[in-house]
Structure formats: C-alpha cells, structure tokens
Amino acid sequence: MVLTREQKHKAFLEAKATLALGKKWQRLVPGERRPNFERAAANTLRKALGHKTAEHRHNLHISNHLMHQHTPDTARIIERTLKNGIVDSDVLHSFRDDYRTVAPTMPRRAPAYLLHDDPEPEVWVMHDADIDYVSHYNVNTGEYKAHEHQWLGDHVTHRPETGSTVRTESDKTTIV
C-alpha cells in the first residue's frame, strides 16, 4: 500500500497523541489495568513507516507565457489559482486568451521627497525674457493675479503684480 506524505504525517500525530494520553491516564476503578499506550503508538508508527510514500508534489515551471504554452498540470494549477477571485478576472482572461479589457499602463514612480539633510533646490530659468506666471487666485475679484519674473543675469527675482495682495516674509501687504 502507498501512503501520501499527509497520511504519514497524520499517523505520526496520532502516535504522538497516544503517548500524551498515556501520560494523563488515571484509574477510574480500583485494580484497573493500564493500557499499553506505548505499544499502540509504536504499532501506528510501524504501519505508517512500512508503506511507501507517494509523491504527489510537482515542481511548477511558471513563466510569463500563455496557458497553452505551459505544461497541462502547471496550466491547470495556475488557472485554478487565478479563478479564486483574489486577483482581477482580467488576469485570468489574459492568461487564457491573451485578451485584455483594460489597456495596460506603466506604473508611475513614487515622487522623490527631500530628506531633512538635503539642500533646498534652486530654480533656474533657461531664457532671459520676462515671464508672467499665475501667482494666486483673488477671491474678491474672481481672477488670477500674475507674478512677474525679472531676469538678473544668474538668477530670477520674483515681484508680485502691482496692486496684488501676497504674503511676504513679514506679513500680508499690498504692493502699490
């Protein structure tokens, strides 16, 4: 007779439980004979070890191929795993038929944030003309205020548009 690894493991656990039961056994009636738990555990182990072990485990050769490009047993296991509902059903369709309902997208890289010891970055403008950028939204007038950049050779200075309210280093001020 051939046993699987699981059946042999169950026999080992049964023998272990039998020995544990032998340590806890107590007499219920005076003169009661103690069963031979050790012999029962040894018989269980002897029976299990006397049989051959059937090897039902297979090495899976999983690759980035379609279902028909895998071996039948590997393809069956992958398909069963993809059917369990943990992943999107689109993955199963792609594995079976190379069919996608959603166009594949490239994953975006996470933004690289500055660490506490990194120097502050400097902004350099690559042309020497004046540029107008939107500075802020004025809620009173409902319009965007421009920001004025002046080229001074090696860096750019920022000056808000005349009449705009902006936060400066000291406090909110109105530049007239």
C-alpha contacts under 8 A as a table, 3 or more apart, distances in Angstrom:
res1	aa1	res2	aa2	distance
1	M	51	H	5.86
1	M	52	K	6.94
2	V	51	H	5.67
2	V	52	K	4.97
2	V	53	T	5.68
2	V	54	A	5.92
3	L	7	Q	5.98
3	L	8	K	6.61
3	L	48	A	7.77
3	L	51	H	6.42
3	L	52	K	6.20
3	L	53	T	5.03
3	L	54	A	5.76
4	T	7	Q	5.25
4	T	8	K	6.43
4	T	53	T	5.35
4	T	54	A	4.93
4	T	55	E	6.79
4	T	56	H	7.48
5	R	8	K	5.13
5	R	9	H	6.09
5	R	53	T	6.29
5	R	54	A	7.09
5	R	55	E	7.55
6	E	9	H	4.98
6	E	10	K	6.16
7	Q	10	K	5.05
7	Q	11	A	6.29
8	K	11	A	5.07
8	K	12	F	6.32
8	K	48	A	5.71
8	K	49	L	7.48
9	H	12	F	5.06
9	H	13	L	6.28
10	K	13	L	5.06
10	K	14	E	6.09
11	A	14	E	5.00
11	A	15	A	6.24
11	A	44	T	6.39
11	A	45	L	6.46
11	A	48	A	6.31
12	F	15	A	5.18
12	F	16	K	6.23
12	F	44	T	7.76
12	F	45	L	6.32
12	F	48	A	7.98
13	L	16	K	4.97
13	L	17	A	6.12
14	E	17	A	5.07
14	E	18	T	6.14
14	E	41	A	7.58
14	E	44	T	7.66
15	A	18	T	5.02
15	A	19	L	6.34
15	A	40	A	7.64
15	A	41	A	4.35
15	A	42	A	7.20
15	A	44	T	6.14
15	A	45	L	6.56
16	K	19	L	5.26
16	K	20	A	6.33
16	K	41	A	7.19
17	A	20	A	5.01
17	A	21	L	6.11
18	T	21	L	5.06
18	T	22	G	6.30
18	T	37	F	6.13
18	T	38	E	7.64
18	T	40	A	7.41
18	T	41	A	5.91
19	L	22	G	5.02
19	L	23	K	6.62
19	L	37	F	6.03
19	L	38	E	6.17
19	L	41	A	6.54
20	A	23	K	5.28
20	A	24	K	6.69
21	L	24	K	5.21
21	L	25	W	6.08
21	L	37	F	7.65
22	G	25	W	5.27
22	G	36	N	7.92
22	G	37	F	5.39
22	G	38	E	7.51
25	W	34	R	7.95
27	R	30	P	6.78
27	R	31	G	7.91
27	R	32	E	6.14
27	R	33	R	7.95
27	R	34	R	7.62
28	L	32	E	7.29
29	V	32	E	5.61
36	N	39	R	5.54
36	N	40	A	6.54
37	F	40	A	5.09
37	F	41	A	6.19
38	E	41	A	5.18
38	E	42	A	6.15
39	R	42	A	4.99
39	R	43	N	6.13
40	A	43	N	5.15
40	A	44	T	6.30
41	A	44	T	5.14
41	A	45	L	6.30
42	A	45	L	5.16
42	A	46	R	5.98
43	N	46	R	4.98
43	N	47	K	6.12
44	T	47	K	5.36
44	T	48	A	6.34
45	L	48	A	5.13
45	L	49	L	5.98
46	R	49	L	5.23
46	R	50	G	5.92
47	K	50	G	5.25
47	K	51	H	6.94
48	A	51	H	5.86
49	L	52	K	7.56
60	L	74	T	5.80
61	H	70	H	7.79
61	H	74	T	6.91
62	I	70	H	7.49
62	I	74	T	7.19
63	S	70	H	7.93
65	H	69	Q	5.92
65	H	70	H	6.99
65	H	95	F	7.56
66	L	69	Q	5.38
66	L	70	H	6.96
66	L	94	S	7.72
66	L	95	F	5.06
66	L	96	R	6.17
66	L	97	D	7.40
66	L	98	D	6.94
67	M	70	H	5.62
67	M	75	A	5.56
67	M	95	F	5.64
67	M	96	R	5.14
67	M	97	D	7.75
68	H	71	T	7.59
68	H	72	P	7.87
68	H	75	A	7.47
68	H	96	R	7.58
70	H	74	T	6.29
70	H	75	A	5.52
71	T	74	T	5.40
71	T	75	A	6.01
72	P	75	A	5.12
72	P	76	R	6.06
73	D	76	R	5.12
73	D	77	I	6.36
74	T	77	I	5.23
74	T	78	I	6.20
75	A	78	I	5.16
75	A	79	E	6.01
76	R	79	E	5.18
76	R	80	R	6.14
77	I	80	R	5.12
77	I	81	T	6.15
78	I	81	T	5.07
78	I	82	L	6.17
79	E	82	L	5.11
79	E	83	K	6.15
79	E	92	L	6.93
80	R	83	K	5.15
80	R	84	N	6.71
81	T	84	N	5.63
82	L	85	G	6.75
82	L	86	I	7.44
82	L	87	V	6.60
82	L	89	S	7.56
82	L	91	V	7.30
82	L	92	L	5.70
83	K	86	I	7.98
83	K	89	S	7.38
83	K	92	L	6.97
84	N	87	V	7.75
85	G	88	D	6.71
85	G	89	S	7.10
87	V	91	V	7.02
88	D	91	V	5.77
88	D	92	L	7.54
89	S	92	L	5.23
89	S	93	H	6.49
90	D	93	H	5.07
90	D	94	S	6.08
90	D	99	Y	7.88
90	D	100	R	6.17
90	D	101	T	6.67
90	D	102	V	7.93
91	V	94	S	5.05
91	V	95	F	6.17
91	V	100	R	7.95
92	L	95	F	5.05
92	L	96	R	6.12
93	H	96	R	5.14
93	H	97	D	5.65
93	H	98	D	6.53
93	H	99	Y	5.66
93	H	100	R	6.81
94	S	97	D	5.54
94	S	98	D	4.14
94	S	99	Y	4.74
94	S	100	R	5.75
95	F	98	D	5.86
95	F	99	Y	7.98
96	R	99	Y	7.83
100	R	103	A	6.74
114	L	118	D	6.00
115	L	118	D	5.31
124	W	155	H	6.66
124	W	156	V	7.40
125	V	128	D	7.67
125	V	155	H	7.70
125	V	156	V	7.26
128	D	151	W	5.59
128	D	153	G	7.75
129	A	150	Q	7.66
129	A	151	W	6.67
130	D	148	E	7.37
130	D	149	H	5.68
130	D	150	Q	5.45
130	D	151	W	6.49
131	I	148	E	6.47
131	I	149	H	5.50
131	I	150	Q	7.48
132	D	146	A	6.00
132	D	147	H	5.56
132	D	148	E	5.21
132	D	149	H	6.50
133	Y	146	A	5.54
133	Y	147	H	5.06
133	Y	148	E	6.82
133	Y	149	H	7.96
134	V	144	Y	6.33
134	V	145	K	5.85
134	V	146	A	4.50
134	V	147	H	5.62
135	S	144	Y	7.20
135	S	145	K	5.64
135	S	146	A	5.26
135	S	147	H	4.91
135	S	160	P	7.51
136	H	144	Y	5.78
136	H	145	K	5.59
136	H	146	A	7.43
137	Y	142	G	7.05
137	Y	143	E	5.94
137	Y	144	Y	4.39
137	Y	145	K	6.16
138	N	141	T	5.75
138	N	142	G	5.57
138	N	143	E	5.57
138	N	144	Y	5.92
138	N	145	K	6.77
139	V	142	G	4.94
139	V	143	E	7.21
145	K	161	E	7.05
145	K	164	S	6.80
146	A	160	P	7.00
146	A	161	E	5.93
147	H	158	H	7.08
147	H	159	R	6.44
147	H	160	P	4.84
147	H	161	E	5.74
148	E	158	H	5.92
148	E	159	R	5.25
148	E	160	P	5.71
148	E	161	E	6.23
149	H	156	V	6.26
149	H	157	T	5.77
149	H	158	H	4.96
149	H	159	R	6.46
150	Q	156	V	5.72
150	Q	157	T	5.48
150	Q	158	H	6.74
150	Q	159	R	7.89
151	W	154	D	7.81
151	W	155	H	6.59
151	W	156	V	5.05
151	W	157	T	6.84
152	L	155	H	5.75
152	L	156	V	5.96
152	L	157	T	7.18
153	G	156	V	7.80
160	P	164	S	6.65
160	P	166	V	7.28
160	P	175	I	7.73
161	E	164	S	5.72
161	E	175	I	7.79
162	T	175	I	5.65
162	T	176	V	5.45
163	G	174	T	6.18
163	G	175	I	5.27
163	G	176	V	5.08
164	S	174	T	6.07
164	S	175	I	6.23
164	S	176	V	7.99
165	T	172	K	6.87
165	T	173	T	6.04
165	T	174	T	4.83
165	T	175	I	6.87
166	V	172	K	5.96
166	V	173	T	6.36
166	V	174	T	6.96
167	R	170	S	7.84
167	R	171	D	5.94
167	R	172	K	4.59
167	R	173	T	6.67
168	T	171	D	5.56
168	T	172	K	6.07
168	T	173	T	6.99
